[in-house]
Amino acid sequence: MITIRPDLTVLVAAQPVDFRKGMDALAGLVAECLSENPYAGTIFVFRSKRTDRVKILAFDGTGLILATKRLEEGQDHLDPDEEKLRFST
């Protein structure tokens, strides 16, 4: 379970990733490309090239969680010029 807390940070990678990647490969991308710690409690959101799916990577204190969501109502609309977007809840 992902707990929503006041200090939760969500990072959205605007560039698409290869959706064949699993949690270990995505954690490696977080460390290399985003220069973030995938085990720090931040939520990481990745999108597919077709922009109709997202993968969510999170660490809950006991292990990594990888969730996949298909966007049935269409596609996301992220700015492709952004390297990463940062926002907090």
N, C-alpha and C positions, 0 to 999 in steps of 0.2 A: 504494500500500500504506500502511495506517495502522500506524505503529509503536507498540506498547505500551511505554511507558517509565515509570519510577517516578514521575516528576513530571507525568504526563498528567492533565489535568482534563477531566471530562465534564460538560457542562451539559445538563439535560433540561428543556425547556419544557413545563410541565404543561398549559398552555392549548393547544388544538388550533390548527393553522394550515391555511390553504387549500392543499390538496395540488396545486393547479395551479401554485404558485410554483416557480420554478427556483432554481438556486444563487445568482444575483445578488440576487433578491428575498429569499431567506432570509438571505443575508449582510447585506442592508439591515435586516432585522428584528433580527438579532443586534446590529448597531450601535445601532439606535434603541431597541428595546424592552428588550434585556438589558444595554445599555451595555457591551458587550464588543467586543473586536477580533476579527473573524472570521478574521484572518490570523495570529493569535498561536500557533496550534498546539493550541488547545482543540478538543475534539470537541463538536458541538452536535447534540442529538437532538430532533426534532420529531415530534409524533403527529398523526394524522388525526382528524377529528371522530368517525368511527365507531370509533376506537381499535383498529382492526385492522391498521394500517400505521404505519411510522415512516420518517422520512427522517433521514439522518445527514449532516451537513456538516462537513468537515474541510479543513484546509490542510496539505499535505505538504511545503511548502517550495518547490514549483515551480508549484502551482496549487491551486484548490479541487477537492475531491472531493465528489460528491453520490451517496449510495447510498440506495436504497429497499428496504424489507423488508416483506413481507406476513406477518403473524403468523397462521400456519395453525392453531395450537392455541387460538385465542381472542383475547382482547383484553388490553391492558395495564391496569394498575390504579393509575394515578397519582392522587394527591389533587388534585382540581380546585381546591381553595382555595389551593394553593401557586402563587406567581407563577413561581418557578423553583427547581429543586432543584440543589444543588451537591455533588458528591462526587468523590473522587480514587481512582484505582486504586492 
